[in-house]
Amino acid sequence: MAAENAFNTILKTLEKPDGGEFGKYYCLPALNDPRIDKLPYCIKILLESAIRNCDEFQVKSKDVEKIIDWENTSPKQVEIPFMPARVLLQDATGVPAVVDLACMRDAMNKLGGDSNKINPLVPVDLVIDHSVQVDVARYENAVQANMELEFQRNKERFAFLKWGSNAFDNMLVFPPGSGIVHQVNLECLGRVVFNRNGMLYPDSVVGTDSHTTMINGLGVAGWGVGGIEAEAAMLGQPMSMVLPGVVGFKLLRKLRDGVTATDLVLTVTQMLRKHGVVGKFVEFYGEGMGELSLADRATIANMSPDYGATMGFFPVDHLTLQYLQLTGRSDETIAMIESYLRTNKMFVDYNEPQIEKVYSSYLELKLEDVEPCISGPKRPHDRVPLQEMKADWHACLDNRVGFKGFAIPKESQNKVAKFSFHGTPAELRHGDVVIAAITSCTNTSNPSVMLGAAVVAKKACELGLEVKPWIKTSLAPGSGVVTRYLQKSGLQKYLNQLGFHIVGYGCTTCIGNSGDIDESVASAISENDMVAAAVLSGNRNFEGRVHPLTRANYLASPPLVVAYSLAGTVDIDFEKEPIGKGKDGKEIFFRDIWPSSEEVANVVQSSVLPDMFKATYQAITKGNPMWNELSVPSSNLYAWDSTSTYIHKPPYFKDMTMSPPGLHGVKDAYCLLNFGDSITTDHVSPAGSIHKDSPAAKFLLEHGVDRRDFNSYGSRRGNDEVMARGTFANIRLVNKLLEGEVGPKTIHIPTGEKLSVYDAAMRYYTAGQDTIILAGAEYGSGSSRDWAAKGPMMLASLDNAINDVVLRV
């Protein structure tokens, strides 16, 4: 049973400077333990949470001692409980979470209990951002056109989430068009310090998207978890976690002129991947911190899952407070945050002597050593310096098929695919860009790179450069603030001129919501086996994710996305070769359109204003007409529709017993799939488009869904029948049983037939045969964790989940 908190002796009152009080708080310095002073700042947040929640039942005094003694206990892989302050969802993962909560209510109701007791006990913030498809691009009214299509396709999902926001307590839903969840979290939702019912404590968050770590840039502890973990946290259950090691990453000096935050994050990603930080926190410190804006810090923190860390943490300092002021937080709130953190020794003041922190290991980077770069063509940590890009591209054409290879025969590398684009003769070569997208919270939250892209566009337009009309260009800001400062700067018109019209506010190309490319371009690629390229300012470029027809996908800063769209190819040496010809026929080079850091900083200074943030988020709270007109039932129990292809009551709670069934033996099993290394969650449970010949497509067609309304796997995560059929449906899946063939197929061993993975699994299940999956290192790394676990469990039957065993070899 729970007991009184043993640490109530250090419960203090935080006084306001002018009288009155901010609230109560647990005072860490009052413990008088010198070990606490040496703890990394991110570990202090875990410590405060354990102290505040210590009831000798869920959190015990011995857990607090483990954290205080972190220097000695973390190498021993000890476990601790952690109770986050809030939970963050987006719609792709939020829908299945709300489905599960609705199922719990049904189960409680069936057992004769009070179903209304099934409610989140901590604040839950849900931002609908994963449903924007880039159907309409290079068009002035693209936002409205895409949003109308978005509501047509997703009306059922949206209504379900709106029902959830009314049916459950503590759930705030941001409607479609609000922005990307992590940018909204950074600009609006991040509290830094909570003041809830008079109790002050550090903000902390777990989210059902791996890039929840972006909030680490604001000094908030947060990371991505699976939906099941998030649901447990919602219901007040502590998370059991291994007390992590912390890598101290020292930053020195400043970035060179013209080098962007994206270049920095790709460099950091490569360094940390090499160092090995899986399961660890990374904490940044050093004199170089003062040279990075908060948006730069958030860019680095965002890609924590891509360098393998649980968090990439930036402690709160004066720059954090300046950002809170810029984004419209009240003066009183900021004063409370600063006072609390200073009093609890969780604030970094570089004007004061610094107590040396102890870290598990150390890294160091001189910011002046960072050079312009991109990453690809298939993984975010495969960084390529810009000056080496042409040579690297040709090596990729030569190399055998793999993360850095396409195995294009020498005699085919100069192939030209001729086609007609709406009556105009056109050509495609290997490496030609067919998608160029300024997208993803990684970069759209950063004014310096967004306005930098706009300055590049201005220079290009003034010189007479154009983007080829068959390149699908798009701009998807992470919040309406971006639109406001682009308009204020007067630079949006130049982006429009190059085809980078705003297409919507949400997660687009980076999550696979690229929409179709022109049919003539698609035919030229597929009929000639061309290695077409996409360049995007995203954080994920795994095979098959961005678009089925772009085998090469490169991550780049927004200004570089514009530059590559102008060049029309990744097969270019920007130092030596011209990007194109200007209006006077003169050759234009990269250096002619690339702005200086000072030039961009001046535009940022004059264009990004606090009122923009206030106005944007005030408007969001009012909703939009399409959202406001959605009619939803008031019942606290959901009325399931058995014919729905979006929301389906899953089998997980059917015949559930109080005790889990436990493990069962595996005997005479057949190998369903045989993988190598780095099979990500994108391979296991893709989030992108549903291929027309897939089992999921067949299911949707049989249920009356037209192909143009298939939407994406991410949007169908509320329907277990679709998701089971989408398991291992990645079109770039490499299964050794197929002996070189790429795709979502396997060999049914008893008959030797080649079948879809789903059909083969069903064949085994019908025959009563167990199956196993063989996989190498890094199996299951990535962000689609829930369905990467649920999918293989459900492959054999939609009604009876079985255990597919994954053996790492």
C-alpha positions in Angstrom: 0.0 0.0 0.0 1.1 3.6 -0.6 2.7 5.4 2.3 3.3 9.1 3.1 6.2 10.6 1.0 9.4 10.1 3.0 10.8 13.2 1.4 8.1 15.6 2.6 10.8 17.1 4.9 12.3 18.8 1.9 9.0 20.1 0.6 9.4 23.9 0.5 7.6 27.0 -0.6 9.0 29.0 -3.5 8.5 32.7 -2.8 8.0 35.4 -5.4 10.5 38.3 -5.3 7.7 40.8 -4.6 5.8 38.8 -2.1 3.4 35.9 -2.4 4.4 32.5 -3.6 4.8 30.5 -6.8 3.9 27.2 -5.1 5.4 24.2 -3.3 8.4 22.2 -4.5 10.8 19.5 -3.5 14.1 21.1 -2.8 17.0 19.0 -4.0 19.8 21.1 -2.3 18.0 20.5 1.1 19.1 16.9 0.9 22.7 18.1 1.5 24.1 15.3 -0.5 27.3 16.4 -2.5 26.7 13.6 -5.0 23.7 15.5 -6.4 25.8 18.5 -7.4 27.8 16.3 -9.8 24.8 14.7 -11.5 24.1 15.5 -15.1 21.2 17.9 -15.4 19.0 15.3 -17.2 19.5 12.8 -14.3 18.4 15.5 -11.8 15.0 15.5 -13.6 14.7 11.7 -13.0 15.7 12.3 -9.4 13.1 15.0 -8.7 10.4 12.8 -10.2 11.4 9.9 -8.0 11.4 12.1 -4.9 8.1 13.7 -5.7 6.3 10.4 -6.4 7.9 8.4 -3.6 5.1 6.4 -2.0 7.1 3.2 -1.1 4.7 1.4 -3.4 5.3 2.4 -7.0 8.4 4.5 -6.3 10.5 3.6 -3.3 13.2 5.3 -1.3 15.8 2.8 -2.6 14.9 4.0 -6.1 15.8 7.6 -5.1 19.1 6.3 -3.7 19.9 4.5 -6.9 19.5 7.8 -8.8 21.5 9.9 -6.3 24.3 7.3 -6.6 24.1 7.4 -10.4 27.8 7.5 -10.9 28.1 4.0 -9.4 24.7 2.5 -10.2 24.3 3.4 -13.9 27.1 1.1 -15.1 25.3 -1.8 -13.3 22.2 -1.4 -15.5 19.9 -1.0 -12.5 16.2 -0.3 -13.1 14.2 2.6 -11.8 10.6 3.8 -12.1 9.9 7.1 -13.9 6.6 8.9 -13.9 6.5 11.5 -16.7 4.6 14.7 -16.2 2.6 14.4 -19.4 2.1 12.3 -22.6 2.3 13.6 -26.2 0.6 11.9 -29.2 0.1 12.5 -32.9 -2.8 11.1 -34.8 -1.0 8.1 -36.4 -0.2 6.8 -32.9 -2.9 8.6 -31.1 -5.7 6.8 -32.9 -4.6 3.3 -31.7 -4.0 4.7 -28.2 -7.5 6.1 -28.0 -8.8 2.8 -29.5 -7.2 1.0 -26.7 -8.6 3.4 -24.1 -12.1 2.9 -25.6 -11.6 -0.9 -25.4 -10.6 -0.6 -21.8 -13.8 1.2 -21.1 -15.8 -1.4 -22.9 -14.1 -4.1 -20.8 -14.7 -2.3 -17.6 -18.3 -1.8 -18.5 -18.7 -5.5 -19.4 -17.3 -6.5 -16.0 -19.8 -4.2 -14.3 -17.3 -1.6 -13.2 -17.4 2.2 -13.6 -16.1 2.7 -17.1 -15.7 6.5 -16.5 -12.8 5.6 -14.2 -10.7 4.8 -17.3 -9.2 8.3 -17.8 -5.8 9.8 -18.3 -4.4 10.9 -15.0 -1.7 13.1 -16.5 -2.2 15.8 -19.2 -2.3 14.3 -22.7 -1.6 16.5 -25.7 -2.6 15.2 -29.1 -1.7 17.0 -32.3 -3.3 15.8 -35.6 -0.4 16.2 -38.0 0.2 12.9 -39.9 -2.7 13.0 -42.3 -1.5 15.7 -44.7 -0.9 14.1 -48.2 0.9 16.3 -50.8 -1.8 15.7 -53.4 -1.7 19.2 -54.7 1.7 21.0 -55.1 3.1 23.9 -57.1 -0.2 25.7 -56.7 -1.1 28.9 -54.8 -4.1 27.5 -53.0 -2.5 24.1 -52.2 -3.1 24.4 -48.5 -6.9 24.6 -48.8 -7.1 22.0 -51.6 -5.0 19.5 -49.6 -6.9 20.1 -46.4 -10.2 19.5 -48.1 -8.9 16.1 -49.4 -7.4 15.4 -46.0 -10.9 15.8 -44.4 -12.6 13.7 -47.1 -10.2 10.8 -46.4 -9.8 11.1 -42.7 -13.2 12.4 -41.5 -13.8 9.2 -39.6 -10.5 9.3 -37.8 -10.9 13.0 -37.0 -14.4 12.4 -35.6 -13.0 9.5 -33.5 -10.3 11.8 -32.0 -12.8 14.6 -31.4 -15.0 12.1 -29.6 -12.0 11.0 -27.5 -11.2 14.6 -26.5 -14.7 15.0 -25.2 -15.0 11.5 -23.6 -11.7 11.4 -21.7 -10.4 13.8 -19.1 -7.1 15.6 -19.4 -6.9 15.1 -23.2 -6.3 18.2 -25.4 -6.6 17.6 -29.2 -5.1 20.1 -31.7 -7.1 19.9 -34.9 -5.7 19.3 -38.4 -3.7 22.2 -39.8 -2.2 23.1 -36.4 1.3 22.1 -37.4 3.8 19.3 -36.7 3.4 17.8 -33.2 7.0 18.4 -32.2 7.1 22.0 -33.3 3.8 22.7 -31.6 5.3 21.1 -28.5 8.3 23.3 -28.7 6.5 26.6 -29.5 3.4 26.1 -27.3 3.0 23.0 -25.2 6.4 22.7 -23.5 6.0 23.9 -19.9 9.7 23.6 -18.8 8.3 23.8 -15.2 4.8 22.6 -14.3 2.7 24.5 -11.8 -0.2 22.0 -11.2 -2.5 22.4 -8.3 0.2 24.5 -6.5 3.0 22.0 -7.0 6.1 23.0 -9.0 8.1 20.3 -10.8 10.1 20.0 -14.1 8.2 19.3 -17.2 8.9 15.8 -18.7 7.1 14.0 -21.4 6.9 10.7 -23.2 5.5 10.6 -26.7 4.4 8.0 -29.2 6.8 9.4 -31.8 10.5 8.9 -31.6 11.3 12.6 -32.4 9.6 13.7 -29.2 13.2 14.3 -28.2 13.0 17.7 -30.0 11.7 19.1 -26.7 15.1 18.3 -25.1 16.3 21.5 -26.9 14.1 23.4 -24.5 15.5 21.7 -21.4 12.6 19.4 -21.1 13.3 15.7 -20.6 11.3 13.7 -23.2 11.6 10.8 -25.5 9.6 8.4 -27.7 8.0 5.3 -26.4 5.6 2.7 -27.7 1.9 3.2 -27.6 1.4 0.6 -24.8 4.0 2.4 -22.6 2.3 5.7 -23.3 -1.1 4.4 -22.4 0.3 3.0 -19.1 1.8 6.4 -18.3 -1.5 8.1 -19.1 -3.2 5.9 -16.5 -0.6 6.8 -13.9 1.6 3.8 -14.1 5.4 4.4 -13.7 7.7 3.4 -16.5 10.3 0.9 -15.6 13.6 2.0 -17.2 17.3 1.2 -17.0 19.1 4.1 -15.3 20.9 5.4 -18.3 24.5 6.3 -18.8 25.0 9.9 -20.0 27.5 10.9 -22.7 28.8 14.4 -22.1 29.1 16.2 -25.5 31.3 19.3 -25.3 30.7 22.0 -28.0 33.4 24.5 -28.7 33.7 27.7 -30.7 31.2 28.6 -33.5 30.0 27.5 -36.9 31.7 28.8 -40.0 30.0 31.3 -42.3 27.3 29.6 -44.4 27.2 26.4 -42.4 23.7 25.5 -41.2 22.2 23.8 -38.1 21.3 20.9 -40.4 25.0 20.4 -41.3 25.7 20.4 -37.6 23.1 17.8 -36.7 24.1 15.4 -39.5 27.7 15.7 -38.2 26.6 15.1 -34.6 24.5 12.1 -35.8 27.4 10.5 -37.5 29.7 11.1 -34.5 27.3 9.7 -31.9 26.4 6.7 -34.1 30.1 5.9 -34.2 30.5 6.4 -30.5 27.5 4.1 -29.6 24.8 5.8 -27.6 21.9 3.3 -27.8 19.9 3.4 -24.5 21.9 6.4 -23.2 21.2 10.1 -22.6 23.5 12.7 -24.3 23.9 16.0 -22.5 25.4 18.9 -24.4 27.6 21.5 -22.6 30.6 23.8 -23.2 31.4 27.3 -24.5 29.9 26.6 -27.9 26.4 26.3 -26.4 26.2 30.1 -26.3 26.7 30.2 -30.1 23.7 28.0 -30.8 20.1 29.4 -30.9 17.5 27.4 -29.2 16.1 26.4 -32.6 19.6 25.0 -33.4 19.5 23.0 -30.2 16.1 21.7 -31.0 17.3 20.6 -34.4 20.1 18.5 -32.8 17.8 17.1 -30.1 15.1 16.2 -32.7 17.4 13.6 -34.3 18.3 11.8 -31.1 16.6 8.5 -32.3 18.7 8.8 -35.5 21.9 8.9 -33.6 20.6 6.2 -31.3 20.2 8.0 -28.0 17.2 8.1 -25.8 17.7 11.9 -25.4 19.9 14.7 -26.6 19.5 17.1 -23.7 20.3 20.8 -23.5 20.0 22.2 -19.9 18.0 25.4 -19.4 20.0 28.6 -19.6 19.4 32.3 -20.5 18.9 31.4 -24.2 16.0 29.1 -23.2 14.4 31.9 -21.3 14.8 34.2 -24.3 13.1 31.6 -26.5 10.2 31.3 -24.0 9.8 35.1 -24.2 9.9 35.0 -28.1 7.3 32.4 -28.3 4.8 34.3 -26.1 5.1 32.6 -22.7 4.0 35.1 -20.0 6.6 37.1 -18.0 5.2 35.6 -14.7 5.6 32.0 -16.1 9.2 32.7 -17.2 10.0 34.2 -13.8 8.6 31.1 -12.1 10.6 28.8 -14.3 13.9 30.7 -13.7 13.3 31.0 -10.0 12.4 27.3 -9.6 15.4 26.0 -11.7 17.9 28.3 -10.0 16.7 27.4 -6.6 16.9 23.7 -7.4 20.3 24.1 -9.1 19.0 22.9 -12.4 19.7 26.2 -14.3 23.0 26.8 -16.2 24.4 30.3 -15.7 27.5 30.8 -17.8 28.4 33.9 -15.9 28.9 31.8 -12.8 31.6 29.2 -12.0 30.5 25.8 -13.3 30.6 22.7 -11.1 32.1 19.9 -13.1 29.5 17.3 -14.0 30.4 13.6 -14.1 29.5 11.8 -17.4 29.8 8.1 -18.4 31.9 9.1 -21.4 32.9 12.2 -23.3 32.9 13.6 -26.8 34.0 16.9 -28.1 33.3 18.9 -31.3 34.8 22.2 -32.5 31.8 23.8 -34.3 34.2 25.4 -36.8 35.1 21.9 -38.1 31.5 21.3 -39.3 31.2 21.5 -43.1 28.1 21.6 -45.4 26.8 18.1 -46.0 23.8 15.9 -46.7 23.0 12.3 -45.7 21.9 9.3 -47.7 21.0 7.7 -49.9 19.2 5.3 -47.6 20.1 6.1 -43.9 20.2 9.3 -41.9 23.6 8.7 -40.4 25.4 8.1 -43.8 26.7 11.6 -44.0 28.3 12.9 -47.2 30.3 16.2 -47.2 28.9 18.3 -50.0 32.3 18.6 -51.8 32.4 14.7 -52.0 28.8 14.2 -53.1 29.4 13.6 -56.8 32.1 11.0 -56.2 30.0 9.4 -53.5 27.0 9.2 -55.9 29.0 7.4 -58.6 30.3 5.0 -56.0 26.7 4.3 -55.0 25.8 3.5 -58.6 28.8 1.1 -58.7 28.4 -0.6 -55.3 26.5 -3.8 -54.8 22.9 -3.3 -53.5 23.0 -2.1 -49.9 22.8 1.0 -47.8 25.4 2.7 -50.1 24.8 0.9 -53.3 22.4 0.3 -56.3 24.5 -2.0 -58.5 23.9 -0.2 -61.7 26.0 -1.7 -64.5 28.6 0.6 -65.9 27.1 0.5 -69.4 23.7 1.6 -68.0 24.9 4.5 -65.7 24.6 7.1 -68.5 21.2 5.9 -69.6 18.8 8.7 -70.6 15.0 8.1 -70.3 13.1 10.3 -72.7 9.5 11.1 -72.0 6.8 13.7 -72.7 5.7 15.9 -69.8 2.4 17.3 -70.7 3.5 17.7 -74.3 7.0 19.0 -73.5 10.0 16.7 -74.3 11.8 15.8 -71.1 14.7 13.5 -70.0 15.6 11.6 -66.8 19.0 10.3 -65.8 20.2 8.4 -62.7 20.3 10.8 -59.8 17.8 13.2 -61.2 15.6 14.8 -58.5 11.9 14.2 -58.8 10.9 15.2 -55.3 12.2 18.3 -53.4 10.5 18.9 -50.1 11.1 21.4 -47.3 9.4 19.4 -44.6 9.8 17.9 -41.1 9.9 19.3 -37.6 13.7 18.8 -37.6 14.1 21.9 -39.8 10.8 23.7 -40.1 11.0 24.9 -36.4 14.3 26.7 -37.2 13.9 30.2 -38.7 17.5 30.4 -39.8 17.3 27.5 -42.2 13.7 28.3 -43.3 14.5 31.9 -44.1 17.9 30.8 -45.5 16.0 28.7 -48.0 13.9 31.7 -48.9 17.0 33.9 -49.4 18.4 31.2 -51.7 15.1 31.3 -53.7 15.3 35.1 -53.9 18.8 35.1 -55.3 17.9 32.3 -57.8 14.9 34.0 -59.0 16.7 37.3 -59.5 19.3 35.5 -61.6 16.7 33.8 -63.7 17.0 30.2 -62.5 14.0 27.9 -62.6 13.1 24.5 -61.3 12.1 21.8 -63.8 8.3 21.5 -63.9 8.2 17.7 -63.3 10.0 18.0 -60.0 7.5 17.8 -57.2 8.4 20.7 -54.9 6.6 21.4 -51.6 6.9 23.4 -48.4 5.1 22.1 -45.3 5.8 24.4 -42.3 5.6 22.9 -38.9 3.4 25.7 -37.7 1.6 28.8 -38.9 4.4 30.9 -37.4 6.6 30.0 -40.3 4.1 31.3 -42.8 3.8 34.6 -40.8 7.5 35.2 -40.8 8.0 34.2 -44.4 5.3 36.7 -45.4 6.8 39.4 -43.1 10.2 38.9 -44.7 8.6 39.3 -48.2 10.4 36.2 -49.4 7.5 33.7 -49.7 6.8 34.9 -53.2 10.3 33.7 -54.3 9.7 30.2 -52.9 6.3 30.2 -54.7 8.1 31.2 -58.0 10.3 28.1 -57.7 7.3 25.9 -56.9 7.7 25.7 -53.1 4.1 26.7 -52.3 2.9 25.9 -48.9 1.0 22.5 -49.1 -0.2 22.1 -45.5 0.8 22.2 -41.9 1.9 18.7 -40.8 4.2 15.8 -41.4 4.4 15.2 -45.1 7.2 13.8 -47.3 9.3 12.8 -44.3 6.6 10.3 -43.1 5.9 9.1 -46.6 2.9 11.4 -47.4 4.5 12.6 -50.6 1.5 12.0 -52.8 1.8 10.8 -56.3 4.4 12.1 -58.7 3.3 12.9 -62.3 2.3 9.8 -64.2 4.7 10.5 -67.1 7.6 10.8 -64.6 6.6 7.6 -62.8 6.4 5.7 -66.0 9.8 7.0 -67.1 11.3 5.8 -63.8 9.7 2.4 -63.7 10.0 1.5 -67.4 13.7 2.4 -67.5 14.7 1.2 -64.0 16.0 4.7 -63.2 17.5 5.5 -59.8 15.5 8.7 -59.1 16.2 10.9 -56.2 14.3 12.8 -53.5 15.9 15.6 -51.5 14.1 16.6 -48.3 14.8 18.5 -45.1 13.6 15.5 -43.0 15.0 13.1 -40.5 14.2 9.8 -42.1 15.2 8.5 -45.5 14.8 4.7 -45.1 14.1 2.7 -48.3 10.6 2.9 -49.5 9.6 5.5 -46.9 9.6 8.8 -48.9 8.1 7.4 -52.1 8.1 4.0 -53.8 9.8 5.3 -56.9 12.7 7.3 -55.3 15.4 4.8 -54.5 17.9 7.5 -53.5 16.7 9.8 -50.7 18.9 12.5 -49.2 18.4 14.5 -46.1 19.5 18.1 -46.5 19.0 21.6 -45.0 16.1 23.6 -46.5 18.5 25.9 -48.4 20.2 22.8 -49.9 16.8 21.4 -50.9 16.2 24.5 -52.9 19.7 24.3 -54.4 19.3 20.7 -55.5 15.9 21.4 -56.9 17.4 24.0 -59.1 20.3 21.7 -60.2 17.7 19.0 -60.9 20.2 16.2 -59.9 22.3 15.0 -57.0 25.0 14.1 -59.6 26.7 17.4 -59.3 29.8 19.0 -57.8 28.6 22.3 -56.6 32.1 23.7 -56.4 33.0 23.1 -60.0 29.8 22.7 -62.0 27.1 25.3 -62.6 23.6 24.9 -61.1 22.1 26.2 -64.3 22.0 29.2 -66.7 20.5 32.6 -65.8 18.3 34.8 -67.9 21.2 36.2 -69.8 22.6 32.7 -70.6 25.4 33.1 -68.0 26.3 30.0 -65.9 25.2 30.3 -62.3 27.1 28.5 -59.6 26.2 27.4 -56.0 28.3 30.3 -54.6 26.2 32.8 -56.5 23.0 31.9 -54.6 24.3 30.9 -51.2 23.8 33.5 -48.5 26.2 34.4 -45.7 25.2 33.6 -42.1 25.0 37.4 -41.3 22.6 37.9 -44.2 20.3 35.2 -42.9 20.6 36.4 -39.3 19.5 39.9 -40.3 16.4 38.5 -42.0 15.6 36.4 -38.9 16.1 39.4 -36.6 13.6 41.6 -38.5 11.0 38.9 -39.4 10.5 36.6 -36.4 8.4 38.4 -33.8 6.7 37.3 -30.5 3.2 38.4 -31.7 3.4 35.8 -34.5 3.5 33.0 -32.0 0.7 34.4 -29.8 -1.6 35.0 -32.8 -0.9 31.6 -34.3 -1.7 29.6 -31.2 -4.7 31.7 -30.3 -6.2 31.0 -33.7 -5.5 27.2 -33.3 -7.6 27.1 -30.0 -10.6 28.2 -32.0 -10.3 25.3 -34.4 -11.1 25.5 -38.1 -14.5 25.4 -39.8 -14.2 21.8 -41.0 -13.1 20.5 -37.6 -15.7 22.6 -35.8 -18.5 21.2 -38.0 -17.6 17.6 -37.2 -20.5 16.1 -35.3 -19.6 13.4 -32.7 -21.7 11.5 -30.1 -21.6 12.5 -26.5 -21.5 8.9 -25.2 -18.6 7.9 -23.0 -18.6 4.5 -24.7 -17.6 4.4 -28.4 -20.1 3.0 -30.9 -17.9 0.7 -33.0 -18.7 0.3 -36.7 -17.8 -3.2 -37.9 -17.6 -2.0 -41.5 -15.1 0.8 -40.8 -11.7 0.5 -42.5 -10.2 3.1 -40.2 -11.4 2.3 -36.7 -11.9 -1.3 -35.7 -12.2 -2.9 -32.3 -9.0 -5.0 -32.0 -8.9 -8.5 -30.5 -6.4 -7.7 -27.7 -9.0 -7.5 -25.0 -11.1 -10.4 -26.2 -11.2 -13.2 -23.7 -8.5 -11.4 -21.7 -7.6 -13.0 -18.4 -6.2 -11.4 -15.2 -2.9 -13.3 -15.7 -1.0 -13.2 -18.9 -0.8 -16.6 -20.8 3.0 -16.8 -20.7 5.4 -18.3 -23.2 4.8 -21.4 -25.2 7.1 -23.8 -26.9 8.2 -23.5 -30.5 8.5 -26.8 -32.3 9.3 -27.8 -35.9 9.0 -24.1 -36.9 9.4 -22.8 -40.5 11.4 -19.7 -41.3 9.0 -17.0 -42.4 11.6 -14.4 -43.2 15.4 -14.3 -43.2 16.9 -10.9 -42.7 20.3 -9.3 -42.5 21.1 -6.2 -40.3 19.3 -2.9 -39.8 15.7 -4.1 -40.3 14.0 -1.0 -39.0 10.4 -0.5 -37.8 9.8 1.0 -41.3 10.6 -2.4 -42.8 8.4 -4.2 -40.2 5.5 -1.9 -40.3 5.7 0.8 -42.9 4.0 4.1 -42.4 3.8 5.3 -46.0 1.7 4.6 -49.0 -0.2 1.4 -49.5 1.0 -0.4 -52.7 -1.8 -1.2 -55.2 -0.9 -4.9 -55.3 -0.5 -5.5 -51.5 -2.7 -7.6 -49.3 -3.8 -4.4 -47.5 -4.9 -2.9 -50.9 -6.8 -6.1 -51.7 -8.6 -5.9 -48.3 -9.5 -2.2 -48.8 -10.8 -2.8 -52.4 -12.9 -5.6 -51.1 -14.4 -3.2 -48.5 -15.3 -0.6 -51.2 -12.4 1.7 -50.8 -11.3 3.3 -54.0 -7.5 3.2 -54.7 -7.2 7.0 -54.5 -8.6 6.8 -51.0 -6.2 4.1 -49.7 -4.4 6.8 -47.7 -1.3 5.5 -45.8 -0.5 2.7 -43.4 0.1 5.4 -40.7 -3.5 6.7 -41.1 -4.9 3.1 -40.9 -3.2 2.2 -37.6 -6.6 2.3 -35.9 -7.6 -0.8 -37.9 -5.8 -4.0 -36.9 -7.1 -5.9 -40.0 -5.3 -3.5 -42.3 -2.1 -3.3 -40.2 -1.7 -7.1 -40.0 -1.8 -7.2 -43.8 0.7 -4.3 -43.8 3.3 -6.0 -41.7 6.5 -6.6 -43.6 4.9 -4.8 -46.6 7.9 -2.5 -47.2 8.6 -2.6 -51.0 12.4 -2.4 -50.3 12.4 -5.4 -48.0 15.4 -7.7 -48.5 14.6 -11.3 -47.6 17.4 -13.8 -48.1 14.8 -16.5 -48.9 14.2 -14.7 -52.2 17.9 -14.9 -53.2 18.4 -11.3 -54.4 14.8 -10.2 -55.2 13.7 -7.1 -53.3 10.1 -6.7 -52.1 7.5 -7.8 -49.5 7.4 -11.5 -50.5 8.7 -14.7 -49.1 8.9 -18.4 -49.9 6.4 -20.8 -48.4 8.9 -23.5 -47.7 6.6 -26.6 -47.7 5.4 -25.8 -51.3 8.2 -23.6 -52.6 5.6 -21.0 -53.7 6.5 -17.3 -53.6 3.8 -15.4 -51.7 3.2 -12.1 -49.9 4.4 -12.3 -46.3 0.9 -12.0 -45.1 -0.4 -14.8 -47.3 2.5 -17.1 -46.4 1.9 -16.5 -42.7 -1.8 -17.3 -43.1 -0.9 -20.5 -45.0 1.3 -21.6 -42.1 -1.3 -20.7 -39.5 -4.0 -22.6 -41.3 -1.8 -25.7 -41.3 -1.0 -25.3 -37.6 2.7 -24.6 -38.2 4.9 -22.3 -36.0 7.1 -19.8 -37.7 10.2 -17.9 -36.8 12.0 -14.8 -38.2 15.8 -14.6 -38.5 17.3 -11.1 -38.1 20.6 -9.5 -37.5 21.8 -6.4 -35.6 19.5 -3.4 -35.1 16.3 -5.3 -35.8 13.4 -3.1 -34.8 15.3 0.2 -34.6 13.1 3.1 -35.6 9.8 4.8 -34.6 6.8 2.6 -35.5 7.3 0.5 -32.4 3.8 -0.5 -31.5 2.9 -2.0 -34.8 6.4 -3.4 -35.3 5.5 -5.5 -32.2 1.8 -6.1 -32.8 2.1 -6.9 -36.5 4.3 -10.0 -36.3 2.1 -11.2 -33.4 -1.0 -11.0 -35.6 0.3 -12.3 -38.9 -1.1 -15.7 -38.5 -4.7 -14.8 -37.8 -6.7 -11.7 -37.4 -8.6 -13.2 -34.5 -5.9 -15.2 -32.7 -2.5 -13.6 -32.1 0.4 -16.0 -32.1 4.0 -15.6 -31.2 6.3 -15.1 -34.1 9.8 -15.6 -32.7 12.5 -13.2 -33.9 15.9 -14.7 -33.5 18.9 -12.3 -33.8 21.7 -13.9 -35.6 
